[in-house]
């Protein structure tokens, strides 16, 4: 659902508007790439705790990951938010009001993606809710298309950023909802 946004923006907008959207999106992707080492480091450990039924330890590790990760990501995203023009000129050697506006919208997406990791991946995958996890992604992709289409058609690059933010936010809420509705059943085993 994220790869269609620049394509739609290219159809309905200008090349400048595509750049206004994709440059901040690259910063979001750089931050998101830092999640991979965390996933690769902690998933085997959490998987072992889950397989052994050590729910207390599993919950403790997930809480610590959530708190530390959320704090670090919020700090980094906050710094980038307040110094958006400096960050864009330092990394991309540009100063563009369009990119700054899009960065202000997109910059907290990594925090939402961290929720995806903790409540989606580290809960749903570890506890064999893989089908539900896949369905959430699939349905979100399907639903995001008309929303993205309309947002980009009317609001161009800002519509693409808000569409991306909105879809990621809704997916995070669904993961959170699923976690709180199923954690007692899973951990009661």
N, C-alpha and C positions, 0 to 999 in steps of 0.2 A: 504493500500500500504506500510505501514511501518513495518508491522509484517512479511512480506514475506522476507525481507532483511536478517535477521539472519538465516532463513531457507535455503535460496539460498546460503548464505555464508557457512553454515554448509555442504552443498552438495559439493560445489566447492572449499572450503578452508579447513583450519585446525581449530582445536578447539582454538588455540591461536589467529588466525585471527578473529574468532567469538568474542572472548573476547576483542580484540583490537577495534572492532566496537561497541560492546554492552556496554562496560564500559563508554565511552564518551556519548553514547546515553542515559544512565541512568542520567547523569548530565543534559543533554538537557531536559529530561522528568521531572526532579526535578524543573527546572526553569519554564517549561511549566505548572506544577501543581500550581504555584503561580498565574496563570491567572484565575483559577476557582473562587476564592473569588471575583475577580474584575467582572467577568461575573455575578456571583450571586448577587453582590451588585448593579451594574449599569444597568443590563438588564431590571429589572422591571421599573426603573425610565425612561430609554430611551424608553421603550415600551409605557409607559403612555404619554410621550411627543409626540411620533409618533402617537398614537391614537387620541390625541387632536389636531394634526396638528401644533404643536409648532416647526416648522422646524428650526427656528433661534436658539432656546435653545438647540434643539437636536444636531445641527451642532456644537455649542459652546462646549457642553459637550464632544462630540466625538473628537473635535480638542484637547481639554485639555487632555483627556485620551490618545490620540495618542502621544502628545508631552511629557507628563510626563512619560507614559509607555515606549516610545521609548528611552527616555533619561536614565531612570533607567536600562532598559534591556541592552542598549549599554554599560553603565558603568560596570554592572555586567559581561557581556560577555567579555568585554575588559580586565577586571582584570583576569578573568579565562583564557583568551587567553594568556596573558603575563606571567601568573604564572601557566601554565598548569601542569608542572611537580610537583610543590608543591601541587596543588589542588588534583591531582591524588594520590599522596603519602599520603596526609592528609585524604582524604575520603576513598580511597580504599586500602591504605597501599601498593601501587605498584609504581614502576617506570618502564615504558615501552615506548620506543620510538614509537612503533606501536600505542599505545593508545594516546600518545601525538599528533602524526600526525593526527589521526582521530578526536581528540578533537579540533584541530585547524580548521579542515574542518567543523565540526558539530556545533561549539559553537555559531555561529551567526544564526542558525536555529530558536532559540527563538525570535529573532527580526523579522524574516520573519513571524513566527507564530503570532506575535503581529499584523502585517499587516493583517493576516487572520481574526483576531478577529475584528479589526476596520473596514476594508473594506469589509470583507466577512460576518461575523456573524452580526455585529452591523448595517450593511446596508442592506444586502440581506434578512436576516431573518425578520428584523423589517418592511421591505417594501414588504413583501410577494413575494419574489423571491426565495422561498424555492425549487421549482423544478429546477431552474437554479443552485442554490447552490448545490443541490444533484447531478445534472448532472456533474458539474465541478469536484466534488470529484470522482464520478464514472469513468468519462473519464480519469481523471488523474491516477486513479488506474490501469485502463486497459493499458494506454500508458506507465506507469512506469514499467510494467512487462518486456517487451523485453529490455528496456533500462537498468534496474537493472540486468537482466540476463546477458547481454553482459558486463556491467561494472564489475560485480562481477566475471564473468568468466575470464576476462583479468587482472583485477586490484585488485581482492580479497577484503580485508577490506576497502582499500582506494576507490575502485570502489563503494562499498556499501555506504560509507559516501558521496561521490560526487553525487551518484544517489539520495540519500535522500535529500541532499541540493538542487540539481537541480529541483527535483519534487516540493519541497516546494516553491522554488523561482518562478517557472512557475505558480503554483497555486496563489501565491501572486500577480504576474503580471496580471493574469486573473481577480482576484477580483478588483484590482486597475483599470484596463481597464473597467470592468463592472460598477464600481462606477462612474468613470468620464463620461461614455457614458450615464448613466441613472439618475444622480443626478438632473439635471435640469428638467427632465420630472417628477420625483418623487416630487421634492419640488415646482413645479409649480402648484400642485393641490390646 
